[in-house]
Amino acid sequence: MEKAEIRFWHDQSKDQIHVIHIPSGRTKTLKGKKKVGRFLQAYQVSRDDCKRVRRGNDRLGLFKRKLFGK
């Protein structure tokens, strides 16, 4: 299954990662050191690398459709 394209960047002032799901236009914000660290590790980038908008595939399944729950 092909993974959907996303765009993401790091907000230095709040230490957050902003992610946009290109096919649907939905957005998510990852907050907290653990979540941000996991995201950066999965994409093998640093916070400095994400100062500009970057493209990638949804490796972590952030926008994967869920049938039950949140």
TIVO-2410 file (N, C-alpha, C; in nm, 3 decimals):
# residues 70
REC num residu      c1      c2      c3 atome chaine
REC   1      M   0.084  -0.118   0.000     N      A
REC   1      M   0.000   0.000   0.000    CA      A
REC   1      M   0.089   0.125   0.000     C      A
REC   2      E   0.061   0.216  -0.088     N      A
REC   2      E   0.139   0.339  -0.098    CA      A
REC   2      E   0.100   0.434   0.014     C      A
REC   3      K   0.198   0.496   0.073     N      A
REC   3      K   0.171   0.588   0.183    CA      A
REC   3      K   0.142   0.727   0.128     C      A
REC   4      A   0.055   0.799   0.195     N      A
REC   4      A   0.012   0.931   0.149    CA      A
REC   4      A   0.121   1.035   0.176     C      A
REC   5      E   0.124   1.136   0.092     N      A
REC   5      E   0.223   1.243   0.105    CA      A
REC   5      E   0.182   1.340   0.216     C      A
REC   6      I   0.283   1.383   0.291     N      A
REC   6      I   0.262   1.484   0.395    CA      A
REC   6      I   0.367   1.594   0.378     C      A
REC   7      R   0.341   1.706   0.438     N      A
REC   7      R   0.439   1.814   0.449    CA      A
REC   7      R   0.448   1.848   0.597     C      A
REC   8      F   0.569   1.880   0.641     N      A
REC   8      F   0.588   1.907   0.784    CA      A
REC   8      F   0.699   2.009   0.806     C      A
REC   9      W   0.692   2.075   0.923     N      A
REC   9      W   0.796   2.169   0.964    CA      A
REC   9      W   0.795   2.180   1.115     C      A
REC  10      H   0.906   2.231   1.169     N      A
REC  10      H   0.923   2.245   1.313    CA      A
REC  10      H   0.903   2.390   1.353     C      A
REC  11      D   0.818   2.412   1.452     N      A
REC  11      D   0.795   2.544   1.509    CA      A
REC  11      D   0.888   2.558   1.629     C      A
REC  12      Q   0.996   2.633   1.613     N      A
REC  12      Q   1.097   2.644   1.718    CA      A
REC  12      Q   1.046   2.713   1.843     C      A
REC  13      S   0.959   2.811   1.828     N      A
REC  13      S   0.912   2.887   1.944    CA      A
REC  13      S   0.832   2.801   2.041     C      A
REC  14      K   0.761   2.700   1.990     N      A
REC  14      K   0.679   2.615   2.076    CA      A
REC  14      K   0.729   2.471   2.080     C      A
REC  15      D   0.837   2.440   2.008     N      A
REC  15      D   0.892   2.305   1.995    CA      A
REC  15      D   0.782   2.206   1.955     C      A
REC  16      Q   0.718   2.234   1.842     N      A
REC  16      Q   0.611   2.150   1.789    CA      A
REC  16      Q   0.641   2.116   1.643     C      A
REC  17      I   0.587   2.005   1.598     N      A
REC  17      I   0.593   1.968   1.458    CA      A
REC  17      I   0.452   1.984   1.401     C      A
REC  18      H   0.440   2.059   1.293     N      A
REC  18      H   0.313   2.076   1.224    CA      A
REC  18      H   0.314   1.987   1.100     C      A
REC  19      V   0.208   1.909   1.082     N      A
REC  19      V   0.201   1.814   0.972    CA      A
REC  19      V   0.072   1.838   0.894     C      A
REC  20      I   0.084   1.841   0.760     N      A
REC  20      I  -0.033   1.855   0.672    CA      A
REC  20      I  -0.041   1.731   0.585     C      A
REC  21      H  -0.158   1.669   0.583     N      A
REC  21      H  -0.186   1.553   0.498    CA      A
REC  21      H  -0.234   1.607   0.364     C      A
REC  22      I  -0.153   1.591   0.259     N      A
REC  22      I  -0.182   1.653   0.130    CA      A
REC  22      I  -0.314   1.606   0.068     C      A
REC  23      P  -0.342   1.475   0.062     N      A
REC  23      P  -0.467   1.432  -0.004    CA      A
REC  23      P  -0.595   1.488   0.060     C      A
REC  24      S  -0.599   1.497   0.193     N      A
REC  24      S  -0.722   1.540   0.259    CA      A
REC  24      S  -0.718   1.685   0.307     C      A
REC  25      G  -0.598   1.741   0.324     N      A
REC  25      G  -0.585   1.876   0.377    CA      A
REC  25      G  -0.593   1.883   0.528     C      A
REC  26      R  -0.604   1.769   0.594     N      A
REC  26      R  -0.610   1.767   0.741    CA      A
REC  26      R  -0.474   1.803   0.799     C      A
REC  27      T  -0.475   1.857   0.920     N      A
REC  27      T  -0.351   1.895   0.986    CA      A
REC  27      T  -0.343   1.833   1.125     C      A
REC  28      K  -0.221   1.816   1.172     N      A
REC  28      K  -0.196   1.770   1.308    CA      A
REC  28      K  -0.076   1.845   1.362     C      A
REC  29      T  -0.075   1.864   1.493     N      A
REC  29      T   0.038   1.926   1.561    CA      A
REC  29      T   0.088   1.828   1.665     C      A
REC  30      L   0.217   1.796   1.658     N      A
REC  30      L   0.278   1.705   1.754    CA      A
REC  30      L   0.346   1.789   1.861     C      A
REC  31      K   0.306   1.768   1.987     N      A
REC  31      K   0.359   1.844   2.099    CA      A
REC  31      K   0.428   1.748   2.195     C      A
REC  32      G   0.524   1.798   2.267     N      A
REC  32      G   0.593   1.719   2.367    CA      A
REC  32      G   0.721   1.658   2.311     C      A
REC  33      K   0.822   1.649   2.396     N      A
REC  33      K   0.953   1.601   2.352    CA      A
REC  33      K   0.948   1.459   2.299     C      A
REC  34      K   0.869   1.374   2.362     N      A
REC  34      K   0.864   1.234   2.321    CA      A
REC  34      K   0.805   1.218   2.180     C      A
REC  35      K   0.691   1.282   2.155     N      A
REC  35      K   0.626   1.271   2.024    CA      A
REC  35      K   0.710   1.337   1.915     C      A
REC  36      V   0.764   1.454   1.944     N      A
REC  36      V   0.848   1.524   1.846    CA      A
REC  36      V   0.973   1.442   1.817     C      A
REC  37      G   1.035   1.389   1.921     N      A
REC  37      G   1.155   1.306   1.903    CA      A
REC  37      G   1.129   1.182   1.821     C      A
REC  38      R   1.017   1.116   1.846     N      A
REC  38      R   0.981   0.996   1.770    CA      A
REC  38      R   0.960   1.029   1.623     C      A
REC  39      F   0.893   1.139   1.596     N      A
REC  39      F   0.868   1.182   1.458    CA      A
REC  39      F   1.001   1.211   1.387     C      A
REC  40      L   1.088   1.289   1.452     N      A
REC  40      L   1.216   1.325   1.391    CA      A
REC  40      L   1.302   1.201   1.365     C      A
REC  41      Q   1.298   1.107   1.457     N      A
REC  41      Q   1.375   0.983   1.441    CA      A
REC  41      Q   1.321   0.901   1.324     C      A
REC  42      A   1.191   0.893   1.309     N      A
REC  42      A   1.130   0.815   1.201    CA      A
REC  42      A   1.167   0.872   1.064     C      A
REC  43      Y   1.178   1.004   1.056     N      A
REC  43      Y   1.210   1.069   0.929    CA      A
REC  43      Y   1.360   1.099   0.915     C      A
REC  44      Q   1.438   1.063   1.015     N      A
REC  44      Q   1.583   1.081   1.016    CA      A
REC  44      Q   1.623   1.224   0.983     C      A
REC  45      V   1.561   1.318   1.053     N      A
REC  45      V   1.591   1.460   1.038    CA      A
REC  45      V   1.610   1.522   1.176     C      A
REC  46      S   1.673   1.637   1.180     N      A
REC  46      S   1.689   1.710   1.306    CA      A
REC  46      S   1.590   1.827   1.309     C      A
REC  47      R   1.583   1.891   1.423     N      A
REC  47      R   1.495   2.008   1.434    CA      A
REC  47      R   1.539   2.117   1.337     C      A
REC  48      D   1.670   2.134   1.323     N      A
REC  48      D   1.722   2.235   1.231    CA      A
REC  48      D   1.688   2.203   1.086     C      A
REC  49      D   1.684   2.075   1.051     N      A
REC  49      D   1.648   2.035   0.915    CA      A
REC  49      D   1.504   2.072   0.882     C      A
REC  50      C   1.421   2.084   0.984     N      A
REC  50      C   1.278   2.109   0.964    CA      A
REC  50      C   1.240   2.256   0.977     C      A
REC  51      K   1.338   2.345   0.969     N      A
REC  51      K   1.306   2.488   0.974    CA      A
REC  51      K   1.221   2.528   0.854     C      A
REC  52      R   1.245   2.463   0.743     N      A
REC  52      R   1.165   2.485   0.622    CA      A
REC  52      R   1.069   2.370   0.604     C      A
REC  53      V   0.969   2.392   0.523     N      A
REC  53      V   0.870   2.287   0.496    CA      A
REC  53      V   0.938   2.173   0.421     C      A
REC  54      R   0.915   2.051   0.468     N      A
REC  54      R   0.971   1.931   0.406    CA      A
REC  54      R   0.858   1.841   0.361     C      A
REC  55      R   0.889   1.756   0.265     N      A
REC  55      R   0.791   1.659   0.215    CA      A
REC  55      R   0.832   1.520   0.258     C      A
REC  56      G   0.734   1.433   0.268     N      A
REC  56      G   0.761   1.295   0.302    CA      A
REC  56      G   0.635   1.212   0.288     C      A
REC  57      N   0.648   1.084   0.318     N      A
REC  57      N   0.533   0.994   0.321    CA      A
REC  57      N   0.493   0.972   0.465     C      A
REC  58      D   0.368   0.941   0.487     N      A
REC  58      D   0.315   0.921   0.623    CA      A
REC  58      D   0.363   0.788   0.679     C      A
REC  59      R   0.488   0.783   0.720     N      A
REC  59      R   0.550   0.659   0.771    CA      A
REC  59      R   0.490   0.614   0.904     C      A
REC  60      L   0.448   0.708   0.986     N      A
REC  60      L   0.396   0.674   1.118    CA      A
REC  60      L   0.246   0.650   1.120     C      A
REC  61      G   0.180   0.669   1.008     N      A
REC  61      G   0.036   0.647   1.003    CA      A
REC  61      G  -0.042   0.751   1.081     C      A
REC  62      L   0.006   0.873   1.082     N      A
REC  62      L  -0.062   0.980   1.157    CA      A
REC  62      L  -0.203   1.006   1.107     C      A
REC  63      F  -0.224   0.985   0.977     N      A
REC  63      F  -0.354   1.013   0.918    CA      A
REC  63      F  -0.423   0.885   0.873     C      A
REC  64      K  -0.382   0.775   0.931     N      A
REC  64      K  -0.443   0.647   0.899    CA      A
REC  64      K  -0.585   0.645   0.952     C      A
REC  65      R  -0.674   0.593   0.875     N      A
REC  65      R  -0.814   0.590   0.915    CA      A
REC  65      R  -0.834   0.491   1.029     C      A
REC  66      K  -0.903   0.534   1.134     N      A
REC  66      K  -0.930   0.449   1.249    CA      A
REC  66      K  -1.080   0.425   1.257     C      A
REC  67      L  -1.118   0.301   1.279     N      A
REC  67      L  -1.260   0.268   1.283    CA      A
REC  67      L  -1.323   0.296   1.418     C      A
REC  68      F  -1.249   0.269   1.524     N      A
REC  68      F  -1.304   0.285   1.658    CA      A
REC  68      F  -1.216   0.378   1.739     C      A
REC  69      G  -1.278   0.447   1.832     N      A
REC  69      G  -1.202   0.532   1.924    CA      A
REC  69      G  -1.159   0.661   1.860     C      A
REC  70      K  -1.066   0.725   1.927     N      A
REC  70      K  -1.017   0.855   1.883    CA      A
REC  70      K  -0.921   0.846   1.771     C      A
***
